[in-house]
């Protein structure tokens, strides 16, 4: 019998917009994620709000005024956006501290801007995974890994997404994520067996299967890895009480650090015994094992 066929887990700390539009906070989060939490990747977001929002949506007030950084939802979103040059600085900062930089791109313009930075990987958020123009641009202009979340996406639509990359001969660069889009998500809505579904249906085609969680705690992430998720992504904040909608469904540094530690530790245990008796068992057998005398 062979050992569990799963590569070492890779942990993504999604900073997203939890930096509150402040570059110094963003840099502090990079350093913390890299040196204290010991994750593999940190991820931000890039949106072109005039492209994503209608005029009415842009000018409407935020649904929760307490969490808003602007008088309208559009102004709120603009406040939280970093420029391409700022993203370039963040990428360089990540490289300085030995952690991979990545960004979710929400629209075609954002995809073009982040592609110009040539990161190792780009994430397609669940909200934008049917933006065919954006996907086509990335297929033809971005050479790195393309990570795709499947929250609020039907199985028929997931199949269409996979087929789109497959026909373009880029499916070998795709990592597809099981995800439930909610903030936070109740345990009964995490639906971890979706990882099993994605692996059974697409594992022979895609580069890997991941799990993007928006739940509380870290128990479900460990289970996700045992089901075959090679990438585990969680929202990351320095303070869950901060102003903003994502902080409540995020992990603080201690939580991300424990998550990274436990994922790597449990992964080591996912194997069969190489022999009937392991070396560690032999002295215990000599001392403790009762063997019937014939």
HUBEL-V742841 format. One line per field, one symbol per residue. phi: phi as a letter, one per 20 degrees, with the letter a starting at -180 (. if undefined). psi: psi as a letter, one per 30 degrees, with the letter a starting at -180 (. if undefined). Layout:
phi = ???
psi = ???
//
This chain:
phi = .efgebfgfdddeefldffmmdfffgffffffffeefmeebdcdcccdffeedfgfffeffffcgfeedbfcfffgfffeedfffffffffffgffdmcfebbeddbfffffffgfelffbcddfgfdfdefffffffgecdeefdececflcffffffffffffffemcffdedddfadeabeefgfdflffffgffffecgfdffacccddcedmcfffffgffeofedcdcfcbebfeffqeeffeddegfffffffffffffgfeeaeffbgdfgfefffffedfecfee
psi = kllkiklkkkkkjjecgffggjeeeeeeeeeeeeeefhlekkkakkkjefeekleeeefllkfjfegkglfleeeeeeefklleeeeeeeeeeeeeggkkklkkkfleeeeeeeeffhlfkkkjlefgfgieeeeeeeeffkfakjkkkglhkleeeeeeeeeeeefghgffgkkkkkkkjljlkleffeifffeeeeeeefffelelklkjkhakageeeeeeeffgjfkkkkkklfjfflklffefglkleeeeeeeeeeeeeeeffillkflekleffeeeeeefkkkkk.
//
